[in-house]
Amino acid sequence: MTGETRKRPTIDDVASASGVSRGTVSRVLNGGHWVSPEARQAVERAIRQTGYRINPHARNLATARANSIAFLLTESQDRLFEDPNFSALMRGAADSLAERDLPLVLLMAGSPDDQRRVTEFITSGHVDGALIVSSHRGRETFLKTLVQAKVPLVACGVPLGFERQIGYVAADEVNGARDVVAYLRKTGRSRIATIAGPQDTSGGIGRLEGYRDELGDAFDEQLVVEGDYSRDSGAAAMDRLLARAPDIDAVFVANDMMAAGAIEVLNGRGMRVPDDVAVAGFDDAPVASRTSPPLTTMRQPFEWIAREMVRMLLDVIDGNPAGRTMLPTELIIRESA
């Protein structure tokens, strides 16, 4: 070293070392479109030889992209930590984006103030698009603003009120619920109640619809109680069901957290699960293997859902139309039913 500051290698240095044009180097750095395999190899070899490093700020200015994706959860912060489904989706999305060297930014939008701040953040261009998780009917203004701003969006589950404007990836809620109830009937149960999910979410609506469809003429409105997907709400709903109909012999619960609360109530009353009352849930969350007895449930393919959401959102960012995908569920039979 002579004491002089070493000049940082430039794109022109890479072009000179690889024997290709500056434009070819630029195309390799921005995804390799319209570049021959030989030219790509020469550029990659020259990058290693020169020690060239991409300036992410300059590249973002040139491409008008932030090169990051938002995980937009429209729930309160306590629900993020209470409901393991959210962490499973976030982990799957982060892993999928990491393969593309893109970071995932968590944004919470559970309150009107949160939604205002998130809207300003997203529409200011700090992310290239958003994965929407747990959208609720009644928040049309929030989503409408993002849609009108032409922000690339993909939802987990059907985005109620925006089915034609926002792409989505969803588990087959209706047929999954039908299959659970059909299984309970095959085990000889005839008084099958349900603890439904919130009716301002697509999951809550779809699972109640499947329950109703499968029972047909045997459907009884008195055997339906709604919870909010929390464990405590499942316990409270189970208490209400037993007060209304002490002769029930099975209960289909719209998620595993509420099912865990329902089983605790039954155990606390000295009622045997499944001998007296069979219990089945939905999701196959980690809690399903920790209840006593372990929970029969309908598995959602969360990793698959997250990967499809990422793939679809990146397509939308590239200018392609939004897709709509429904993925199958799988019945997992354990000791509770």
N, C-alpha and C positions, 0 to 999 in steps of 0.2 A: 504494500500500500504506500502511496506517495503522499498521503495526507489529503488528497483531493476527495471530495464526496463522489462516490460512485453513482453514475447516472442510472436511474431506474429503467429497465428494458421497456421498450415501447412496442406497439403493434407493428411498426415499420421494421424493428429489429427482428421480430418473428417472421415477417414476410421475407426479409432478406435471407435469414438462416434457412428457411424452408423452400425458397425458390418459387414461391407463388405470389400472387398479387395481395395487396393490402385488403381488398374486398373479400378474397377467399378466406383470409385469416378471420376477418370479421364474421363471415357466415359460419365458420367453425365455432367461434366463440359464442354465437347466438343460436346454437342448436344443430348446425351442420346441414341445413337444408340446401339442396342443389350443389353439394360438394362430393366429388368422387372419393371412394375409400382411400385411394393412394394419396390424394391431396390432404385428406383429413389426417392420415398417419404422419405425413411430412410436417404438418402444422403442429400436431401434438408432440412430435419429436423435438421440433424447434422450441416449443414452449418450455420443455424440460431443459434443453440446452441453455437457453438464455435466462431462465429463471423468471420469465414473465408472469405477472400476477394481474388478474382482472381487477380493475377499479370498480367495485359494485355501484358506487354512487354515480360515476360517469355512465355506466351501462344503464342504470335505471333512468337517468335523464334522457339517454338516447332512445330507449325503448318505451318511455312513458309508463313504465311499470314499477310497482313497489317490490315485486318478487317476494311477496308474502301473502298468506291466506288467513282469513279470520275464521275462528270457531265461535260462532255466535249463539250463545245459550240464553234463551229467553226465560230464565228462571232466576230465583234468588240464589245468593251464594251458598246458603245452607243446603239447598237442594243439590248443588254440584257435589258436595261431599257426602250427602246422605244416599243419593241414588247411584249405584255402581254402573248403571247403563251409560250415564254421561261420560264417566271416565273411560269406559271401554270404547266408546265411539271416538273420544278425543285421542286416545292412545292409538287406535287404528288409523285415524286420519293423520296424526303426526308421523307415524311410521311410513305411511304411504307417501307423504310429502317429502320425508327425509330421503327417500330413494331418488327424488328429483332435486335434492338439495334446496328445498324450499322450507322456510320456517312457518310454524302455525302460531297464530296470535289468538289468545283466549279473550273474548269480549263478553261481558255479562250485561244482559238487558232485561232484568227482572222488574224494574220500576219505570215509570214515565221519565224520570230524570236520567236513569241509565240509558233508556232508549234514545233520548235526545243527544246525549253525549256520544253514544255509539254511532248514531246516524251522522253526526258531524265528523267523527273520526273516519268512517268508511267513505263518505262522499267526498272527503278531502283528498282521497287517493292514497291513504296510508297502507291499504291492502288492495290486492287485485280482484278479490271476490270473497264471498262468505259462504260457509257451510252453516245453515240454519238448523238448530236443534231445539225440539220441543216448542214449536209454534202453537199459539193459542188463538182461537177465534176471539174477536174483540180487540185485537191489536192490529187492525187493518191499516190504521194511519201510519204506524211505524213501518210496516212492510211496504205500504203503498209508496212512501217516500223513497225507499231504496229502489223499488221497481221503476219509478218515474225517473230516477237518476241514472237508470240503465246500469246499475251495479250487477255484475254477474253473481247469481245466487243459485244454490241448490239446497233443498230442504231434506231433512230426515223425517220421513212420513209425509203424508199429503198435506200441503200448506192450505188450510181451509180458507176459502175465499180467493185463493190465488192459484188454483189448480192449472189454469191455462197460461199463467204468466211466469211461474217459477218451476223449474225442474225439480224432481224429487226421486229419492230412493226409499222404498218402504218395504217392511215385511208384510206378508199377506195376513193382515189382522183378522179379516172376516173368516176366511177358511181355517186359519189357525184356531180361532175360538170354536168354530163348528166342530173341528176334529177333537178338541178337548172335551166338549160336552158329549159328543158321540161316544167317546171312550168311557166317560162316566156312566152313560146309559148302558153300555155293554157290560159293565160290571154289576148291573142290576139296580142301579140307583134310579129313583123315580121322582123324588122331591129335590130337584137340583136348583139351588139358589145361586145368585151371583153377586159379587162385590165389584161393581163396574168402576172404570176409571173416569176421570173428569170428562164431561160431555162437551167441553170446548176444545178438545184435542182429537186428532184423527184416530189415535190409538184407542182412546176411550170409546169413541163412537163405533169404530169398526169391531171391537171385541164384543160390545153389547149387541151389535147387529148380528154377529155370528152366533152368539148365545141364543138370541131370540129366534133366528132362522132355524137352528137345529131343533129347538124344542117345538116349534110349530104351534099346534093347538094346545099343547101342554104348558105354554108360556103363561106365567102368573106374575103380574106387575108387583104383587106384594113380596115376591122373592127377589126383588132387585133393590140394592142399596148402593149408593155412590160413595167412593172415597177419593182421595187426592193423590194416590200413589205412595203415600207415606205409610210406614209401619203402624203408627198410632191410628191413622184413619182406618186401616184394615181391622184393627182390634175393635174400634168403636163401631164399625159397620157390622162386625160379627155379633156384637152384643145386640144391636138393633134387629138383626135377622132372627136371632134366637128368641127375642121377645115377640116378634111377629109370628114366627112359624117354628115352634120347638120341635116339629116333626121332620124338619129337613134332614136328608141323609147324604147330601153332597153340596159342595159350594165351589163354583168356578170363580177364581179371583183374577182380576185383570192385570196384576203384576205380582212378582214374587215378594216384594217388600210388604205389600198389604197381606199376602197369603201368610207370611211369617207372623204378622200380628194376629190374624185370624186363628192360626194354630195355637198361639199362646193362650188365647181366650178359651178355646176348647179344652186344652190341657188343664187350664186353671179351674175349669168347671168339672173336671173329672170325666170328661167325655173322651172316648177313645177314637183316635185317628189312625186308620180309616174305618174301624169297625162300626162306630156310631155315625160318624160324619167323615166322608172322604173330602179331601181338599186338593185342588189342582190350581196351579198358577200360570204365569205367562212371562217369559223372558229367558229363563235359565240363568239368572244372576247368581253370583257366588253364594248368596244367602240360601239358595235352594238346597244346597248340599249340607247346610248347617242346621236346618230346622229339625225338630224331633216330633215325628219321624221325617226323614228327608222328603223333599217336595217333588211330586209329579208336576211337570210343567211343559210349556211349549217353548222351545228354544228359538230365539231370534239370532240370525247370523250377523252379530254386530261387526265383526272384523270385515266381512264381505260387504256389509252396508257401507261402512266407512270408506273402504277402498273404491267402491262404485261411486260414492259421493265425490271423492277427490277426482277420479277419472272424468266424471261428468262435468264438474266445475271447471277443470282445466280445458275441456272442450269448449265450454261456453266462453271462457276468457279468450280463447283463440278465434271466437267469432261464429262458432257452430250453434245450431238451435239446441235449446234445452231438452233433455230426454226425460222419460218417466219410466221407472223400473220398479217392478214388484218382485220381491225375492221370497222363496218358500221358507216355511217354518218346519220344525221337527219336534215331534212329541217325545219327551224324555220321561219314561215311567220309573218312578221310585216308590217308596213305601207308603206315601200319604194317600194314594188312591190306586 
